[in-house]
Amino acid sequence: MKILCPRCERRIKPTQSDGLTGSGGMLIKRLMERSDPHYVCEWCGKIPLDEFPDNVKRWYYIETYLMVVVLLAAIGIVVTITVITAQID
């Protein structure tokens, strides 16, 4: 999704942090980044989420909820496989 700075109308990207790697680690890292929602404009600096239009905020929250659902589903699958494997042995 193309996000424009509400102040200068230039294209911006969400903040990215270094840290966890791997597919599970990346999902956890993305969820941790969402605990402090803001974007950084190269020209205007840090921009909090509440300055953006409603459609950007809505998309942000939809993505966050989808990531939580995927994370919970992945945990459920791992637990299920672990339980089934333990019962077979």
C-alpha positions as CSV (number, residue, x, y, z in Angstrom):
1,M,0.0,0.0,0.0
2,K,1.4,3.4,-1.0
3,I,1.4,5.6,2.0
4,L,1.9,9.4,1.7
5,C,3.1,11.7,4.4
6,P,0.2,13.7,5.7
7,R,2.5,16.8,6.0
8,C,4.4,16.9,2.7
9,E,2.6,14.4,0.5
10,R,5.8,12.4,-0.3
11,R,5.9,8.6,-0.1
12,I,7.0,7.1,3.2
13,K,7.7,3.7,4.7
14,P,6.9,2.2,8.1
15,T,9.8,2.1,10.6
16,Q,11.9,-1.0,10.6
17,S,14.0,-2.3,13.5
18,D,16.8,-4.8,13.6
19,G,16.5,-7.8,15.8
20,L,14.9,-11.2,15.4
21,T,15.4,-13.3,12.3
22,G,13.7,-16.3,10.8
23,S,10.1,-16.6,9.8
24,G,8.7,-16.9,13.3
25,G,11.0,-14.3,14.6
26,M,10.1,-11.9,11.8
27,L,6.4,-12.2,12.7
28,I,7.1,-11.6,16.3
29,K,9.3,-8.6,15.4
30,R,6.6,-7.1,13.2
31,L,4.1,-7.4,16.0
32,M,6.5,-5.8,18.5
33,E,7.0,-2.9,16.0
34,R,3.3,-2.4,15.9
35,S,3.2,-1.6,19.6
36,D,4.5,1.9,18.8
37,P,2.8,2.7,15.6
38,H,4.5,5.5,13.6
39,Y,6.1,6.1,10.3
40,V,9.2,8.1,9.4
41,C,9.2,10.6,6.6
42,E,12.7,11.4,5.2
43,W,11.8,15.1,5.2
44,C,9.4,15.6,8.1
45,G,10.7,13.0,10.6
46,K,8.7,10.7,12.9
47,I,4.9,10.8,12.2
48,P,2.5,9.2,14.6
49,L,-0.3,7.0,13.2
50,D,-3.1,9.4,14.4
51,E,-2.0,12.0,11.9
52,F,-2.9,9.7,9.0
53,P,-6.3,9.5,7.3
54,D,-8.8,6.9,8.4
55,N,-8.1,4.5,5.5
56,V,-4.4,4.2,6.4
57,K,-5.2,3.6,10.1
58,R,-7.8,1.0,9.2
59,W,-5.4,-0.9,6.9
60,Y,-2.8,-0.7,9.7
61,Y,-5.1,-2.4,12.2
62,I,-6.4,-5.0,9.7
63,E,-2.7,-6.0,9.1
64,T,-2.1,-6.2,12.8
65,Y,-5.1,-8.4,13.5
66,L,-4.2,-10.7,10.6
67,M,-0.7,-11.1,11.9
68,V,-2.1,-12.0,15.4
69,V,-4.4,-14.6,13.8
70,V,-1.5,-16.1,11.8
71,L,0.7,-16.2,14.9
72,L,-2.0,-17.9,17.0
73,A,-2.7,-20.4,14.2
74,A,1.0,-21.2,14.0
75,I,1.2,-21.8,17.7
76,G,-1.9,-24.0,17.6
77,I,-0.4,-26.1,14.8
78,V,2.9,-26.5,16.7
79,V,1.1,-27.5,19.9
80,T,-1.2,-30.0,18.0
81,I,1.7,-31.6,16.2
82,T,3.6,-31.9,19.6
83,V,0.6,-33.5,21.3
84,I,0.0,-36.0,18.5
85,T,3.7,-36.9,18.3
86,A,3.8,-37.4,22.1
87,Q,0.8,-39.7,21.9
88,I,2.3,-41.8,19.2
89,D,5.5,-42.5,21.2
